[in-house]
């Protein structure tokens, strides 16, 4: 089974033409060419690919690692039967 990081890498490579060698956990999304609209599109793909429900207002995701951890946390919450929590206030 692929890890969250591997599945997200595949999404970014396919949908955003990001080179796989650029996908380190500390890589800022902007440096990968993923702007705020691209992040929204990525999260839509995440919902479909991972079969999870995202909150209406996800938190700010700055790095690739932020996305990986966020998706892992949502998967764990939803497998435990908890709905997605609303985003924390800034």
DRENZA-517810 format. One record per residue: residue in one letter; x, y, z of N, C-alpha, C in turn. Coordinates in steps of 0.02 Angstrom, whole numbers, plus 50000, padded with zeros to 5 digits. Layout:
BEGIN
AXYZXYZXYZ/...
//
This chain:
BEGIN
X500434994150000500005000050000500455006250000/X500265011149961500645017449957500515021650019/X501015025450039500945030050094500585036450070/X500365040350118500055046850101500545051050061/X501165051150082501675055150047501745052849974/X501755046349964501825043749895501215045449853/X500625044749882500015046349845499965053749828/X500145058049877500145065249864500675067149813/X501245063949816501765065149766501505063549696/X501155058049690500875056149625500365061349600/X499955063849646499465069049627499815075449603/X500315077549640500665083749622501055082849557/X501335077049547501705075749485501225075649426/X500655072449434500165071949380499805078449366/X499535081549418499095087349408499455094049406/X500045094449435500395100949440501095100749409/X501255095249375501895094449341502495095949385/X502445093949448502995094749495503475088849486/X504105090149485504605084849479504655081049546/X504665074549543504665070349603505245072049650/X505825073749622506405075149665506335081749703/X505845085849686505715092149721505275091149783/X504955085349787504455084149838504745081749904/X505085086349937505325084950005504815087850054/X504795085150114504295087350162504345094750180/X504945097550175505015104650192504955109350132/X504795106650074504725110750014504095115150018/X504175121750013503585126150012503175124849949/X502515124649956502085123449899502195128549844/X502295134849864502405140149813503025138749772/X503555136149803504165134649765504055128849717/X503535124849729503365119349685502895121649629/X502705127949630502255130549579501525129649597/X501385128249661500695127249684500485133449723/X500095137749691499855143849724499225142249763/X498885147449787498285146349828497735142749789/X497645144449727497145140949686497355133749675/X497995132649663498255125949655498165121749717/X498225124849775498125121249838497395119049844/X496935123449826496215121649827496095115749780/X496375116149720496295110649672496595104249699/X497175104749731497495098849761497035095849814/X496735100049856496305097449909495685094049880/X495425096549825494855093149792495075086149769/X495665085749741495935079249720496045074749779/X496265077649835496385073749896495725070549919/X495195074449921494545071749942494345065749899/X494425066449834494225061149788494695055149794/X495335056249796495825050849797495825047049862/X495785050649918495835047449984495155045750013/X494615047749978493925046450001493815049050073/X494025055350082493925058650146493555065150135/X493275067850189492925074150185493355079450219/X493475084950183493865090450210493385095650240/X493605099250292493185104650318493125110150266/X492615114250272492515119650224493085124650223/X493395125650280493955130450285494575126850311/X494955123650266495555120150289496075125250314/X496545122950355497065127450380497545129350324/X497945134350337498455136350290498975130750285/X499115128650225499605123250214500175126350175/X500755126750206501315130350177501805125650140/X501935119850170502415115250141502085108750120/X502455104850080502215098250061502095093950123/X502535094550172502465090850234501835092750272/X501635099150269501015101450301500425097650270/X500425096950205499885093450170499865086150190/X500455082950192500495075850210500225074850281/X500445078850329500225078150398499475079550404/X499235084650369498525086450371498095080650346/X498285077750290497905072250262497935066150308/X498525064650334498585059050381498135060050442/X498125066150469497695067650527496955066750510/X496745069250452496045068550432495855061250422/X496295057450392496155050250382496055046850450/X496505048250496496465045150563495815047250598/X495635053650595495025056050627494415052650597/X494395052350531493795049850499493745042250505/X494295038750509494275031550521494045030050591/X494175034650637493955033950707493225036150715/X492915038350661492215040350663492095047550681/X492625051650679492555058750695492495062750630/X492015067350626491965071650566492545076450565/X492675079550507493225084350504493085090350550/X493595092150587493535097850633493575104350593/X493225109450614493295115950580494005118450589/X494215122550542494895125350545494955129850606/X495545129850634495675134250692495695141450668/X495485145950711495495153050695496225155350689/X496365159850641497055162250633497315166050692/
//
